[in-house]
């Protein structure tokens, strides 16, 4: 699933964190640790199968996966970045070219990652579909490059609450994070805002302009659904129970998967994916939540009338 050049790039990136300098406690070579981790992340193989393939013990394989994931996790900010300046303008142009929707710097959505029941508060992790999960919220650009990810909340928590606790909710009240009065696009799970636009609710009486707005909004927002599909297509272990019991390690593992996803896109590693169906914060901005919501409604109407 990776080209040799991309593997070598990843190896050079994390190599120094995979070398253990403890006398009398040698580790397996760093390139083998990376191969073990990538195989575990990109397949649905059990640790037993991975150990047989690479001829190592289970403890060695588990440590290799943890080391690689941690090394990628601490470098996440290098590869997962909110659009600013010229990059933000490039993203806006990209979305407008592909969908006709103006001034969009991202699309947002969430997904559930299946896990085994944690030892603490296992009932909190049962989602509405009846299985244990933690939530991943992503924002992506027009290329399906992840520009923000937020992970770790139990599966029972509502999408809107996850959003309000995430850093993206803080961004909404910071106009500098949305140059040229831009916005991200979300589905009905999110509340409309000046910088987060949603669809018109279809009550059977939408005007032609409202229908056109919804069509273009959906055409742009589908990018984040493709992004999540590509992420799980590359990192197929995300389609099954994660191979660890500690929630903090789960978060590192998922962020590491997001980093690899972005590196693949940035290095133009292509992949054919089989699509798999799929505490309120106080505002810290100068505007109240209602004012921002009303500004979003007005902005949506302006965009709709311009189409």
C-alpha positions as CSV (number, residue, x, y, z in Angstrom):
1,X,0.0,0.0,0.0
2,X,3.1,2.2,0.1
3,X,5.7,2.9,-2.6
4,X,9.3,2.1,-1.7
5,X,10.1,5.8,-1.8
6,X,7.3,6.6,0.7
7,X,8.4,3.8,3.0
8,X,12.0,5.1,2.9
9,X,10.6,8.6,3.7
10,X,8.7,7.3,6.7
11,X,11.7,5.3,7.9
12,X,13.9,8.4,7.8
13,X,11.2,10.4,9.6
14,X,10.8,8.0,12.6
15,X,14.1,6.1,12.7
16,X,15.7,8.0,15.6
17,X,12.7,7.1,17.8
18,X,12.9,3.4,17.0
19,X,16.5,2.9,18.2
20,X,16.7,1.9,21.8
21,X,20.1,2.7,23.3
22,X,20.1,0.5,26.4
23,X,23.1,-1.8,26.9
24,X,22.2,-5.5,26.8
25,X,18.7,-4.8,25.4
26,X,19.0,-4.7,21.6
27,X,15.9,-4.1,19.5
28,X,15.1,-5.4,16.1
29,X,16.2,-3.1,13.2
30,X,14.2,0.1,12.8
31,X,13.1,-0.7,9.3
32,X,11.6,-4.0,10.5
33,X,9.8,-2.2,13.3
34,X,8.3,0.1,10.7
35,X,7.3,-2.8,8.4
36,X,5.6,-4.5,11.4
37,X,3.7,-1.4,12.3
38,X,2.6,-0.6,8.8
39,X,1.4,-4.1,8.2
40,X,-0.6,-4.2,11.4
41,X,-2.1,-0.8,10.6
42,X,-2.9,-1.5,7.0
43,X,-4.3,-5.0,7.3
44,X,-6.9,-6.8,9.5
45,X,-4.3,-9.4,10.5
46,X,-4.1,-10.5,14.1
47,X,-0.9,-10.1,16.1
48,X,-0.4,-13.8,15.9
49,X,-0.4,-13.6,12.1
50,X,1.9,-10.5,12.1
51,X,4.3,-12.3,14.4
52,X,4.4,-15.4,12.1
53,X,4.9,-13.2,9.1
54,X,7.9,-11.3,10.5
55,X,9.2,-14.1,12.8
56,X,9.1,-12.0,16.0
57,X,7.4,-12.5,19.4
58,X,4.2,-10.8,20.3
59,X,5.8,-8.4,22.8
60,X,8.3,-7.3,20.1
61,X,5.5,-6.7,17.6
62,X,3.4,-4.7,20.1
63,X,6.3,-2.6,21.1
64,X,7.1,-1.9,17.4
65,X,3.6,-0.7,16.7
66,X,3.6,1.5,19.8
67,X,6.9,3.1,19.0
68,X,6.0,3.8,15.4
69,X,2.6,5.2,16.3
70,X,4.1,7.5,19.0
71,X,6.8,8.7,16.7
72,X,4.2,9.7,14.1
73,X,1.8,11.1,16.7
74,X,4.4,13.6,18.0
75,X,5.1,14.7,14.5
76,X,1.4,15.1,13.6
77,X,1.5,18.9,13.6
78,X,3.9,18.8,10.7
79,X,1.5,17.0,8.4
80,X,-2.0,17.9,9.8
81,X,-2.3,21.7,9.5
82,X,-5.2,24.1,9.3
83,X,-5.3,26.0,6.0
84,X,-3.9,29.5,6.3
85,X,-2.8,32.2,3.9
86,X,-1.9,30.9,0.4
87,X,-2.9,27.4,1.3
88,X,-6.4,28.5,2.4
89,X,-6.8,30.3,-0.9
90,X,-5.8,27.2,-2.8
91,X,-8.3,25.1,-0.9
92,X,-11.1,27.6,-1.6
93,X,-10.3,27.5,-5.3
94,X,-10.2,23.7,-5.2
95,X,-13.6,23.4,-3.7
96,X,-15.1,25.9,-6.0
97,X,-13.7,24.2,-9.1
98,X,-15.0,20.8,-8.0
99,X,-18.4,21.7,-6.6
100,X,-19.2,25.4,-7.4
101,X,-19.4,26.1,-3.7
102,X,-17.5,29.3,-2.8
103,X,-15.1,30.2,0.0
104,X,-14.9,26.7,1.5
105,X,-11.7,25.8,3.4
106,X,-12.8,22.4,4.6
107,X,-15.5,19.8,5.1
108,X,-16.1,18.2,8.5
109,X,-17.5,14.8,9.6
110,X,-17.1,12.2,12.2
111,X,-16.8,8.4,12.3
112,X,-16.8,5.7,14.9
113,X,-13.8,3.4,15.3
114,X,-14.6,0.0,16.8
115,X,-12.8,-1.0,20.0
116,X,-13.0,-3.7,22.6
117,X,-14.8,-2.7,25.8
118,X,-12.4,-0.6,28.0
119,X,-12.0,-1.6,31.6
120,X,-13.2,1.7,32.9
121,X,-16.8,2.9,32.1
122,X,-17.4,0.4,29.2
123,X,-21.0,1.4,28.8
124,X,-20.0,5.0,27.9
125,X,-18.3,3.6,24.8
126,X,-21.4,1.8,23.3
127,X,-22.6,3.9,20.4
128,X,-26.1,4.1,18.9
129,X,-25.4,1.1,16.7
130,X,-24.7,-1.1,19.8
131,X,-21.0,-1.6,19.7
132,X,-18.1,-0.1,21.6
133,X,-16.3,2.7,19.8
134,X,-14.4,5.9,20.1
135,X,-15.0,8.9,17.8
136,X,-12.8,10.5,15.2
137,X,-13.7,13.9,13.9
138,X,-11.9,15.1,10.8
139,X,-11.8,18.2,8.6
140,X,-10.3,17.8,5.2
141,X,-9.4,19.9,2.2
142,X,-10.5,19.5,-1.5
143,X,-7.8,16.8,-2.0
144,X,-9.0,14.7,1.0
145,X,-6.0,15.8,2.9
146,X,-6.8,15.9,6.7
147,X,-6.4,19.4,8.1
148,X,-7.6,18.7,11.6
149,X,-8.4,15.5,13.5
150,X,-9.8,15.1,17.0
151,X,-10.1,11.7,18.5
152,X,-10.9,9.9,21.8
153,X,-14.4,10.6,22.9
154,X,-16.6,7.6,23.8
155,X,-19.0,6.3,21.2
156,X,-22.1,7.3,23.2
157,X,-21.3,11.0,23.0
158,X,-23.3,13.0,20.4
159,X,-21.5,14.3,17.4
160,X,-22.4,17.9,18.2
161,X,-21.0,17.6,21.7
162,X,-17.8,16.2,20.4
163,X,-17.6,19.1,18.0
164,X,-18.2,21.7,20.7
165,X,-15.3,20.3,22.8
166,X,-12.9,20.1,19.9
167,X,-10.5,22.8,18.8
168,X,-12.4,23.4,15.7
169,X,-15.3,24.9,17.8
170,X,-12.8,27.4,19.1
171,X,-11.7,28.2,15.6
172,X,-15.2,29.2,14.7
173,X,-15.0,32.2,17.0
174,X,-11.7,33.3,15.6
175,X,-12.2,35.1,12.3
176,X,-8.5,34.9,11.6
177,X,-8.9,31.1,11.2
178,X,-11.3,31.8,8.3
179,X,-9.7,34.2,5.9
180,X,-12.0,36.2,3.6
181,X,-15.0,35.1,5.7
182,X,-14.6,31.5,4.6
183,X,-16.2,28.5,6.1
184,X,-16.3,24.7,6.5
185,X,-19.2,22.5,5.5
186,X,-21.0,20.1,7.7
187,X,-24.1,17.8,7.7
188,X,-27.2,18.0,9.8
189,X,-25.3,16.8,12.9
190,X,-23.8,20.3,13.2
191,X,-25.3,23.6,14.1
192,X,-25.1,26.3,11.5
193,X,-22.6,29.1,12.2
194,X,-21.0,32.0,10.3
195,X,-18.0,29.7,9.6
196,X,-19.8,26.4,9.5
197,X,-22.6,26.1,6.9
198,X,-25.1,23.3,6.8
199,X,-27.9,22.2,4.3
200,X,-31.4,23.7,4.1
201,X,-33.7,21.3,5.8
202,X,-35.8,19.6,3.2
203,X,-39.4,19.9,4.3
204,X,-40.7,19.2,0.7
205,X,-41.0,23.0,0.0
206,X,-37.5,24.0,-1.0
207,X,-37.1,26.6,-3.7
208,X,-35.0,25.9,-6.8
209,X,-32.2,28.1,-5.4
210,X,-32.3,26.2,-2.1
211,X,-32.1,22.9,-3.9
212,X,-29.2,24.2,-6.0
213,X,-27.5,25.3,-2.8
214,X,-28.0,21.9,-1.2
215,X,-26.7,20.1,-4.3
216,X,-23.5,22.1,-4.4
217,X,-23.1,21.9,-0.6
218,X,-23.4,18.1,-0.8
219,X,-21.0,17.9,-3.8
220,X,-18.4,19.7,-1.7
221,X,-19.0,18.0,1.6
222,X,-18.8,14.5,0.0
223,X,-15.0,15.1,0.0
224,X,-14.8,14.4,3.7
225,X,-16.8,11.1,3.3
226,X,-14.3,10.1,0.6
227,X,-11.5,11.1,3.0
228,X,-12.7,8.8,5.7
229,X,-13.2,6.0,3.2
230,X,-9.7,6.5,1.9
231,X,-8.3,6.6,5.5
232,X,-10.0,3.3,6.3
233,X,-9.1,1.9,2.9
234,X,-5.4,2.6,3.6
235,X,-5.5,1.7,7.3
236,X,-7.8,-1.3,7.2
237,X,-7.3,-2.1,10.9
238,X,-9.6,0.9,11.5
239,X,-12.4,-1.3,10.1
240,X,-12.1,-3.8,12.9
241,X,-11.4,-3.6,16.7
242,X,-8.2,-1.6,17.4
243,X,-5.4,-3.8,18.7
244,X,-5.0,-2.3,22.1
245,X,-7.0,-1.8,25.4
246,X,-5.7,1.6,26.6
247,X,-7.8,4.6,25.3
248,X,-4.7,6.9,25.2
249,X,-2.9,4.4,22.9
250,X,-6.0,4.2,20.7
251,X,-5.9,7.9,20.1
252,X,-2.2,7.8,19.2
253,X,-2.8,4.9,16.9
254,X,-5.6,6.7,15.0
255,X,-3.7,10.0,14.7
256,X,-0.7,8.0,13.4
257,X,-3.0,6.5,10.7
258,X,-4.2,10.0,9.8
259,X,-0.5,11.1,9.4
260,X,0.3,8.2,7.1
261,X,-2.9,9.0,5.1
262,X,-1.7,12.6,4.6
263,X,1.9,11.6,3.8
264,X,0.5,9.2,1.1
265,X,-1.5,12.1,-0.5
266,X,1.4,14.6,-0.2
267,X,3.7,12.1,-1.9
268,X,1.0,11.1,-4.4
269,X,0.9,7.5,-3.4
270,X,-2.3,6.3,-5.1
271,X,-4.6,3.6,-3.8
272,X,-7.7,1.8,-5.1
273,X,-10.2,1.7,-2.2
274,X,-13.2,-0.5,-1.8
275,X,-15.7,1.9,-0.2
276,X,-17.1,0.6,3.1
277,X,-20.5,2.0,4.0
278,X,-20.4,3.5,6.6
279,X,-19.9,19.4,28.1
280,X,-20.4,22.5,26.3
281,X,-17.6,24.9,26.0
282,X,-18.1,28.6,26.7
283,X,-17.6,30.8,23.7
284,X,-14.3,32.6,23.8
285,X,-15.0,34.9,21.0
286,X,-16.6,38.3,21.1
287,X,-19.9,37.2,19.6
288,X,-22.6,35.2,21.3
289,X,-23.5,31.8,20.0
290,X,-26.9,33.1,18.8
291,X,-25.3,36.0,16.9
292,X,-22.9,33.6,15.1
293,X,-25.7,31.3,14.3
294,X,-27.8,34.0,12.8
295,X,-24.8,35.2,10.8
296,X,-24.5,31.7,9.4
297,X,-28.2,31.7,8.4
298,X,-27.8,35.1,6.6
299,X,-24.6,34.0,5.0
300,X,-26.2,30.8,3.7
301,X,-29.0,32.8,2.2
302,X,-26.5,35.2,0.5
303,X,-24.6,32.2,-1.1
304,X,-27.9,30.5,-2.1
305,X,-29.1,33.7,-3.9
306,X,-25.8,34.1,-5.7
307,X,-26.1,30.6,-7.2
